[in-house]
Amino acid sequence: MTLSQLLLAWAVKASLVATLAGLIVRKRLHLCWAFAIYVVVVLGCETLIALWPKHFYTADFWMAKQALYDAAKVAVALELAYRVVRAFPGAMRTARLSALTLLACSTVVIVGGPWAAGYRAMAEWQPRMVLGVVSLFTLTALVVLWYNLPVQQWHRALLLGFSGYLLVFTVVLNLLRTQGWQIVHWLGLADGAAYLGLTLWWASAAWALDIPASEDIPLVVRRRLGLERA
């Protein structure tokens, strides 16, 4: 691992710690418990890579940690979907049916992919995972737009942040697949810079003051959505 990659990795970890601190101080950690788990998983895996790159900066560990990251992202997407639509029965039914369909289709596509380590397997298998995760986040966004639902500002930051970064990650994987392992260093830097931008934005959103919810939204709905504390 080069010095630039190492500096990026530690900057990302510092941003994630700042995000967790902001969520705790602003009392927003409960708004998405799966995200807290995701951050802990990322911090743990990336710390191993930064401290012992000879042992953990490998294709095998990359595949293992990406599987953990993807599982945590799916959990975040499902929890967000539930929290965003739970106060609206009609939207809840639509989201539940759509999520189950997407999960079933994604599982079939993912299981049908290659499992051997190596950049070719990574470039073919990982986009399948990303597609499933992006679909879940997009589903929630579409339900929000279709039913014109109010959304807590931290939930909005997670939805937009994950969706935007995963699109960049997909481009990086496609370049890896077409150009080969020889450019992995530069792709790693590009991906690291994009993820650093994402974590900095999350940190800013985590520390931001709450924006008062519209008085047109019933109080009971505002409380169920986390837009206003009881």
N, C-alpha and C positions, 0 to 999 in steps of 0.2 A: 504494500500500500504506500503510495507516494505522500509527500508532505501536504500537498494541496487536498488530497482526499481525506487525510487525517484531520486537517483543520476543518473541513466541511462537516465531517462526522461529529466532531466535538461541538461545533456551532449548532448543529441540529439537536444534539442532546441537550445543550443549554436552553434552546428555544422550547423544547418539550417540557423540561423542568419548569421553565417560566410559565408555560401554559397550565400545567398542573397546579402551580402555586396560585395563579390567577383564578382558576376554577374554585380552589379551596377558599381563598380570601373573599371572593365575590359570591360564595355559596351557590355555585353552579355545578358542582361535581355530580349531584344527584340527577341532573338533567339528562345525562347519558352515561350510565355506569360502564357500558361496553367500551366507550372511548377511553376511560381511565385504564381499563385492562389493556386495550390496544397500546396505549402509551408506555405502560410498564413493560409489555412484551418487546416493543421496539427498543426501549432504553436498554433492556437486558441483553438482547442480541447484538445491538450495535456497540455496546460497551465491550463485549467479548471480542468482536472484530477489531476494535480500536486498540485494545490492550494486548491481544495475542493474535495478530494478523496471520502468522505462519500456520496456526492451527485452525483458524475460523474464516480466513479470507479464501474460501475454497468453493468450488461448484457444489459440492455435496451440502455444505452448510447453507449456502445461498438458497438451495431448493428447500431445505428444511425450514429456514426462517421465513421464506416467502409463503410457505404453506401456513405457518402460524399467523403471519400478517394478514393473509387473505381470510383466514377463518375469523380473525378479530374484526376485520372490515365488514364481513357479512353480519356479524353480531351487531356492529354499530348501525349498519343499514337497517336491520330488522327492528332494533330498538327505536331508532329515529322514526321509522314508519309507524310503529305503534304509538309513540308519544305524540306525533303530529296529528294523527287522525282519530285518536281514541275518544275524543269528545263528540265525534260526529258519526253516528251509526251507519249512515249510507256510505260515507267515505271509507269507514272501517271495513265494511263488507267487500267493497271493491278492492281495497288494498290487500286484504287477507287472501282473496281468491287469486289476484294477480301475483302476489308474492309466492304463493305455493306453486303456481304454474311456472314462474321464473326459476324457482329453486329446483324443481323437478327437471326442467330443460337444461339448466346449468350443470346439474349433477351428471346427466347423461353425457354432455359434451366434455366435461372435465375428466370423467372416468375413461372416456375413449381416447384420451391424450397419452403421449409418451411419458414414462416415469424415470428413465435413465438420466443420470447427471450429464452435464456437458452443455455447451452453449446452444447447440441445435435443439436439444430437448427443451431447454429453458425457453428459447424463443418461440417454440411451437406450443408448449404447455401453458406458460404463464399468461399469454393473451386470452386463453380460454377462461382462466380464473378472473382476469381483469374484466372481461366482458360480463360475466355473471355479477360481479360486484357493482360495476357501473350501471347495469340494468336495474339493480335494486335501488340504488340512489336515484336514478332517473325516474323510476316508478313513483317514488315518494314525491319527487318534484312535480310530476305530471298530475298526481292526485291533488296536490296543493293548488296547482293552477286551475284544474278542472272545477274543483269545488270552491275555489277562492278562499282557502283556509288561512286563518292567522297563524303565524309561525314565530316561535320564540327566537330571538336573535342569535343565540348560540347554536340552535339547531340549524338555522340558515347558514351560519358560518361553516358548520360541518358538512352540510349537503353540498354547498358550492365548492368548498375546499377539496373534498374528496373527489368530486366529479371532475373538476378542472385538472387536478394533479394526475389522476388516473388516465386521462386523455394524453397528457405528456408522457407518462410512463409507457403507454401503448406505442407511441411513436418511437420511443427509445428501443423498445423490444423489436419492433419491425426493422429498425436500422441494424440492430444486432443480428437479426435473422438474415438480412440481405447482404450486409457488409462483412460479417464475420467477427471472430473474437479479437482480431488485431486492432479494432477501434474501441474495445471495451473500456479502455482507460478514459477516453474522451466522452463516451456515452455515460460512464459512471459520474464524471464531473458534471455533465449536463443534468442528469437525473438528481444528483446531490444538490445542485444549485436550485433546481425547481422545488425539491422537497424542503430545502431551507427556507425558501420564500413562503411555502405553505405553512411551515411551523411558526414562522415569524408572524404571519397573519393570524394564525390561531392564538398565539400568545397575546397579540393586540386585542383580539375579540374577547379572549378570556378575561382580560383586565378592564375592558370597556365598561362604562356605567350602563345600567339598564335604561332602555328607552321606554317611557310609559306606554302601556297598551291603550288602544282606542277605547273610549268609554261606550262606544256603540256595541262592543262585544260584551255579552252577559258576564257578570262577575264569576259565576260558577264555571263557565267555559274558560275564562282567563286563568283561573286557578288550576283547572285540570291540565291545561296546556303549559303551565309553568310561566305564564305571562305575568302573573301577580301572585305574591305569597299570601297564604292564608293568615 
